Amino acid sequence: MSERLIALDVLTRGPAQPLPPSRYRFPDPTKFPAEGLVAAGGDFAPATIVEAYRAGTFPWPHPSAELLWFSPDPRSVIEPDGLHVSRRLARTLRQGRFRATVDAAFERVIRACAVRPEDEGSWITERLIRGYLELHDLGWAHSVETWTPDGELAGGLYGVAVGAMFGAESMFHHATDASKAAMVAMMQHARDLGLAFVDIQVITPHTASMGAHEIPRAEYLQRLHKALTHDVRWA
């Protein structure tokens, strides 16, 4: 995708603030099975979460345990120019049915992502939300919002930026195509920033249809290590 399909207003306030050293170190993910569980325990302090991302790991609470950290094999990513936009979605975006922002409503986005049908449950716990809100205040976690022409929040996604990589965590929609529009806006911004790739962790039929693909965990870790050598400012 090279065409700019959606108007995007970046409201990020400033660069990421320095963090204290993490109290925890995460193990080498290649030493663990493909299912990806590499650690349990710790906390959701900003330094811990960022250290996890730098190690190729991310938090994924389960009903039986909240502080679980994963690095599955394979890993799913979207390349900066790899997003697939269907003709129907492109037509919707060209018609101006949504506008997009970056970092306009982070808390509203993450709390909307946490809402799931009762039979599905949600891995986004209140404790996790508080950790990501701190990360956002410090300039490490970011959201992309999509809005209707009358100013209603229609959809969005959030994640964490480390170096030239953005780890997209979750998305939601209140209107048809609103989360897809947020993905389009995110990938436009990823190209503008010069990101190496966007990590979506685990592929789904929805993300696969939009261009996500899987790579071996070892390749992911190599690409991540290279991405961490670059300083990318979202503001």
SEVO-796226 format. One record per residue (C-alpha): x, y, z. Coordinates in steps of 0.05 Angstrom, whole numbers, plus 5000, padded with zeros to 4 digits. Each point is the difference from the previous one (the first is absolute). Example, Ala and Ser with C-alpha at 12.3 -4.5 7.8 and 13.67 -1.06 7.14 Angstrom:
% residues 2
524649105156;502750694987;
***
This chain:
% residues 235
500050005000;503250664978;493850444990;497950435059;492849805011;498150335065;501350685032;504549925060;501450505056;505949825045;498950275071;506049675035;502650505051;507449855000;505549474998;500149395046;502750165069;505949615028;498249415043;503749725061;503449334991;495149425002;499949585063;499349384955;503749674943;496449574950;502949354975;502149844929;493449814965;503549504954;501149555060;492449895008;494749604962;496250304942;493950125043;504050595026;499350035076;506850245022;498950305069;495050095058;500050535054;502850705003;495550604993;496950484949;504650585016;501950414938;507349785004;497949275004;495450034940;505150364957;505449515021;495449444979;498950304931;507550104991;500949275016;494949794948;494749845053;493250295017;495049945057;494049554988;495949895064;495949365004;494049855045;504349575047;505950485003;500950734984;507550104996;501849564941;504950194945;500149694930;504249964937;496749524952;503149664940;498450214947;498850745011;495250434959;501950674969;497650504949;505350314955;499950764991;497649934928;496649335010;492950215020;494649744954;494050464993;494049714964;496650414946;493850065044;503950265059;504050484957;493550274972;497350105070;506250385022;500250444938;492850195015;502450315065;495849575046;505650025052;505550465023;505749745042;504350255057;506149765037;500150055076;493550395006;496349525046;504649455025;496149815062;493449974963;503249544948;503249515048;493749955042;495849894938;504949454979;499049675068;492549914989;498549314972;493949544999;499349635066;501349334967;506750254973;502650375061;505550524996;507549945012;500450765009;499550045076;499350635041;507149915026;502649954929;496050624979;503250405056;506949794977;498750204928;496950675022;506650155035;503849794937;495750474959;501250585048;507549874993;499650004924;501049254987;492949754987;495850294944;493049964973;496950104932;492750235000;494950034945;494250495004;493450104964;498750664965;495850225059;505749885050;498149325030;505649515016;498949444950;506049545010;507349965016;506149625022;505850075048;507049745011;507150155021;505750304960;507249795012;505350234951;497449924928;494849485020;492850105021;496749435038;492650044985;496249695058;492550024987;494550354961;492650145004;494450294958;493250305013;498650114926;501149564939;507150054973;502250475056;505549535026;502349874929;500450754989;504250055063;504849484971;500650404936;501550635040;505149625042;503749744939;500050694968;503250275063;504949415002;502450184930;500650745019;504249825061;504449504963;498149415044;503249344983;493649605012;493749965042;499649405047;493049715008;502349405040;495049474977;496749984932;492549974992;495749924937;498350745006;507250245002;502349494948;494950294952;503250685009;507149774986;502749725065;504749404993;503949545044;507649965008;504249525042;501250255070;507649994988;499150464940;495450455040;505250075056;505450174949;495750544969;498050275068;507350055021;501450424939;493750435010;502250155072;506350354973;495650564971;496850575038;493150174973;496150595028;492449974994;498950745014;
***
